[in-house]
Amino acid sequence: MNNEKAREYFSAYNEGTLDAGLARAFESKLNADTSLKHEFDLFQSTVKDLDFLREEAVEVPFDLNERISAAVDRSIYEKKQSAQPGWTLWLRNLAFGGLAAAAIVAAYMSITSGSHSGTASASVGINGPAATRTIEQIEYKKSKNGIQMDYRPSAKHTVSIKGGREGDKTVEVDANGWLNNLSNDQPQAAVFVVEVAGELPPTSVVVPGTERSNTSIGQGSLEELGKALANKYGLPVLIKVDKVGGELSWNLSDSDGYAATQTALNGVAYRVDLKDGILTISDN
């Protein structure tokens, strides 16, 4: 069961209507994926809040529709649609009835998405024209000699990879998909920067080398921390953040790489996850 399929079962499992076999598979998936478990907990909390609100009398401003239309243009709407988890679509289909439902859902979307102002951001990708984020992310899996990239877009995209002994390369990937392995036979960790045209930010993939380091104390950029973690713990590290902060200082004295990363990034607005032997550092 992958994450997308598990999200489809959020509602049925929460209501106790999911088949017993699927329920066990769903629970096993939650136990194995802390980020998905956090997302399901948020879903349950939101449903409880909405169940409470549906009993409340909601005074709807007479100009609600005009105000929403003026505040949210089409480009922002499409961007937020692609960024939200699939279960939020289910929330918007709850039958609360009339304008009261519109007011409640609008409030929920405001809380979870933050305030909208200005115009949607855009960036120039590899192909030249402005593009927004894509939700067709590359899947990374640990392999015997590095990291395997599995990319299966619905349409053609351009992927660039910088770093490694083979040098920079650019690949056109269509709906047939693409499997690629990032390997490193050097003693020290190697960093590959992977970018899909239209997707921001790029992903720094740190692949451990053949030797382990005993060095614990260091300072430098987030990427340099990733290399230090890979060198000491032998963990592949994915770094995908919008804004890279200033110089960091760390002391990797913990025997566990995940715990050491959390300590090193304490007080910094990054999220740390460990799944299937890959350490991921991303924005909160």
MODA-V46375 format. One record per helix or strand of 2 or more residues. SS is the DSSP state (a for helix, b for strand). FROM is the first residue (numbers start at 1). TO is the last residue. Records with the same first field share a line. If there is no record, write none. Layout:
BEGIN
SS = FROM-TO  FROM-TO
END
This chain:
BEGIN
a = 3-8  10-15  20-32  34-53  64-71  74-83  87-92  98-113  222-233  257-264
b = 123-124  130-131  139-143  146-151  157-162  169-173  178-183  190-196  203-207  217-220  236-240  248-251  270-275  278-283
END
